[in-house]
Each structure stands twice: as C-alpha cells, then as structure tokens.
Amino acid sequence: MDGRDDIAGILAHDAEQQTDYLVTLRSYLATSGSTSAMAAGLHVHNNTVRYRLACLGKDFCIDLVDPQTRLWLWLRITTMDLAPKATAGLVIH
C-alpha cells in the first residue's frame, strides 16, 4: 500500500477505534498543513494535531510532504464527498 489511496482504511480505523484521522486529514488539506489553524478548527491542542499527523504517516504510510500524495488525497476525499450528492437524484432502471 502506497498510502495514496487508503481513505477506506482510514475510515475503517476511525469507525473501529473512534479516532478522527479522516477529519484531521481533511483539515490538513484545507489549511495547507497549518497545525495552528488545524488545532483551532478541530478544537484540540497543537500537539494533538502533530500526533495525529504522525500516526497518519506511520500507520497508513501517507507521505504528507509529497505534493502528489496531497493532491491525490484531496481528490479522493472530494470525490467521496460529492459522490452521494451527484447520484442522489438518479433513478437506475
């Protein structure tokens, strides 16, 4: 697993362990990696943000330093968010 397409793994981990890694990842991408902005938006301490980011890297092999990985993750999350909305009005026969 290269870490670039492990959103399902993060979702499963969050559900099983009641963690907030996907929320943290969304925040990271939305704030361009600003840990202080992330901490404020997530209502947690800066150290909590840093810990979660380290866990994303270690547990899911996600290299957030790599711009292509960040783009890929942003596209996957955005697509995942839009998919239910895009298909909500469709009737499949």
Buried (B, 14 or more C-beta within 10 A) or exposed (E): EEBBEBBEBBEEBBEEEEBBBBBBBBBBBBBEBBBEBBBBBBEBEEEBBEEBBEBBBEBBBBBBEEEEBBEBBBEBBEEEEEEEEEEEEEEEE
